[in-house]
Amino acid sequence: MNANLNIFGLTKSFGSQLALDDIHMEIQPGRIAGLMGPNGAGKTTILKTIMQIYKPDAGNIILNGIPLNHNSRQEIAYLPDHNHLFKWMRVRDAIAYYRDMFADFDSEKSKELCDFLKIDPQACVRTLPSGMLERTLIMLTFSRRAKLYLLDEPIGGIDPLARQKILQTILSGMNEDNSVLLATHLVSEVETILDDVFFLDKGCLLASDSAENIREQRGKSIMEYYLEVFENV
Amino acid sequence: MNFNPTIPIYLQIMDSIKKDVLSGTLAAGERLDSVRGLAVKFGVNLNTMQRACSELEREGLIQTQRGIGSFVTQDKSILKALEREMVDQKVKEFLEEMRSAGLTDKEILTAIEKGFKK
């Protein structure tokens, strides 16, 4: 089967600073991949390059068999690591905004998710507490029927209940055709939902493996494997 | 559910479902939730849940009817074998733990008898 996402030899520098060094990745449909590493590893840079916010210096990114082009963003649902919604909006305005922007937006799904995540559509973006804001962003992202979901630190700084609800939203949004790339440094929190992991440090891919392989072949948790890999850098 | 992150998760899910069958929480012949529903309930991805279900099916504990759903088997011999397997495993674990604590088999037996009297 064709991969949802292929990355070949992706390299990117900012000035003299090498941010990504020859990254190769592949994500198969139906799988949740974790992109993990400490702050400054290059996780956000990879996501932003897939979103064509950054232009790569070298390398190719192939989405569902087609090199990235101006239509690619319609197939990718991206959750940035900061609030990108206008502060003056209410949640229902943000829903309308997404519906206008993305052809794959499903209004029914957004209603269901609002109920499930206990989001009030009348609430103002400006006054949302951070847990609620993150719930709103995940609701908007998963109301889209996208092929690939890019989530940048979706559970950072959030209480356990909101975290659990967000993880459940991710799990129930999956099917055989779409996939998720989730960037986070909260390794143990996402341990049970991941299919594959990619460890990234200082712009280099240190290791990649499937989660079951790590448990079965190495007899380790993802967390233990993470510590082992990063201690030997 | 709390998983032990060092043991393959599909094995832990299989154990949990087996326990539910033995305790009667899941009756023989009862219909299971969909794979998708179970995945969300256990908080794991679809592939892990699918793996747990197909392994259980391979062992004969559940049977899938296309388009209808998965059911706990009604085959008494499979259920009986499952019970025996679980009991054997628990006893083995218990004995290993006691022996590693330095108890002789005789001491273990006395401890069990004492435990019953309490």
Interface residues (C-beta under 8 A of the other chain):
Chain A: G30 R31 I32 Q164 L167 Q168 L171 S172 M174 N175 E176 S188 E191 T192 I193 L194 D195 A211 E212 R215 E216 G219 K220 S221 I222 M223 E224
Chain B: F3 P5 T6 I7 P8 I9 Y10 R36 A39 V40 G43 V44 N45 L46 N47 T48 R51
